[in-house]
Amino acid sequence: MDEEKLLSKAARGDTAAFEALIEPHMTAVYNIAYRICRNADDAADAAQDAFLKAFGNISKFKGGAKFSTWLYRIATNSALDTVKRRGRHGAYSLDAEISGEDGDILREIPSDTPLPQEEAERSEVRREINAALGKLSADDRSIIALRDINGMSYREISEILGCSEGTVKSRLSRARQRLREILSKNRELFCD
């Protein structure tokens, strides 16, 4: 069934249609929430909250943007609200698995079997990046997650965050600069 028909049915309260709409986006919504919340439990709560908000407001979706963009904006706002509400800074892992009803889902990080020395170096770099990301504000983490981790376009991000593409570019540039400044304190890890 095409997206327009599913949207129409979901707007009339059809939960099966809504589930069919969100199913392809569930992992992305969780990943967005996880990158912002930095805690699996908070990310799961934020993702659930995003889906509930989306279902409650699906009749207000007018199609001015893609459904996925609308949903990712709700997910981003839910995750930011969770961070503000909880005020936590939990552990952050780039290579942890996501547990779901259908089993564990591996993160999208390629894994070749490295030598022990290479693995140790990668592990140290990962720790440094995680620590640096943890020092950024939730807003900076969210824009880096949307662009650099999830690979969204400036246009998509501007629709999700409700600002112009120019604002997205400048905010992303400032967030990356802050990340570079934090990482520059341990330059030997990032120079080959």
N, C-alpha and C positions, 0 to 999 in steps of 0.2 A: 504494500500500500504506500502511496506517495506521501510526502511530508505534509502537504496541504490538507489531505483527507484526515490524516492522523491529528493534525492541529485542530481541525474542526470538531472531530469526535472528542478529543481531550477537553476542548473548551466547553463541551456539553457534559463533562464529568465522567467520560469513559476512561477508567483507570488503565485498562489494557492498552488503549491507544496511547496514553501518556507514557506507559512503560516502554512501548515500542519506540516512541520518540526519543526517550532519554537513554535507552540501552546503548546506542553507539557512543554516547558521550560520558558514560559513567566513569571510566578510567581517567579521562581528561579532567573531569570535574574534581575527582579525588586528588589527582596530581596537582592541580592548581591550588586546592585547599591545603595539601600537604606542604607545598613549597612556601606557602605563606605562614601557616600555623607552626610548621616544623615539629609536629607531634602527631603521631598516627591517630590517637584517640580524638584529638581536637579536629584533625582533618576529616575523620569519619563523621563527627558531629556536624561540622560545617557543610560537608557534602550532603548529608541527610537534610539539614536545614535548607540548603539550596534547592534540593528536589521538592521539598514540601512547599517552599515559597513559589517555586515555578508552577507546581500543580495548582496552588491557590490563586495564582495570577495568570494562568494560561489564557483565560478569556480576554485579558488585557493586551496580549501579544498581537500587534497589528501587522507584523511582517515588514516593518521598516528596515529591519536588519535580518540577518540569517538567524534561524532558531538557535543554532549553536552559539552565536555571539551573544544573544540575549541570555542564554543559560549560563555561559561562562562569566558574564557580568554579575549575575546573581551569585554564582559560586565565589567570585572574587570578593564581593561585598560581604557575603556570609563568613568567609574566612577572615576578613579584616575585622568584622564584628566579633568573631570568636576570639581573636587575638586581643582585642580591646577588652572584652568581657573577662577573659581568663587572666590576662596579663602575665602569661607564662612564656618562658623561652626554653622549650624542651630540646631533646636531642634531635639532630638532623642527620639523616643518612642518605647518601646518593645511591647506595646499592642495596638497601633493604627491600624485601619483598612486600607487596601489598596483599593482604589476606582478604579474600572475598568469599562469597557463598560458593562459587565454582572452583575454589582452590586458590593457590597463590599465583600472583601475576608478577613476573620479573620486571624490574625497571628497564627502561630502554637504553641501557649502557652496554655497549658491545664488550664481550669478554673473550679474549684469546688467552690461552694458557701461558701466562708470563713466567719468566724465571723468578726465583725467590727475591733476588735483588730488585728486579723491576716491580714486582708486587709490593715490596716494602716502600719503594719510592712513590709508587702510585697511591699507596695507602697514606703516606705522609702528606702528599699533595691534596688528597681528598680531605684529610683532617684539617688542613690549613684553609681550604676553600670553605668547608663547612663552618669553621670557626669564624672566618671573615663574613660569610653570609649571616651568621648569627649576630654579628655586630651591627648589621644594617637595620634600618627601620622596617616595619612591616610593609610600608608603601614601596620602599626600594626593593625589598625582596619580591613583592608581587609583580612589579614591572619587569624585573630581571627574569622571574619565572615565566611570565607570559611570553616574553620575546626570546630570551636566550635558552630557556629550558624547553618550553612548549613550541617554540618556533612560529609564533603567531605574527601576522603582518602588523605594521603600524596602524593600518586602517582598522583591523579587528580589535587591536588593543584600545584604540581611541573610542570605538563603540562600546567596548566592555567598561572602560573607565569613565566614559562620558565626557571626554575632553577632545581637543583638536589633535590631529596628527603631529603638528608642531610641538604641542605641549608634551605629547608622548615621547617624541625624539629628545626634547630637552631634559625631561625627567629621567629617561633612560640613560642619557649621557651623564647626567649628574650621579645617578646611582652606580653606573659602571666606574666613574671616576672615584667615588668613595670606596668601592670594592678594590680598585687598583691601589689606592692609598693604603688600605689595610693590608693587602697582600704584599705590597712593596717592602714591608718590614721584614719579610722573609724571602728575599730575592733569590737566594741560592737554589731554592726549590723550583723556581720557574725559569731559570736560565739554563739552556743547554748549548 
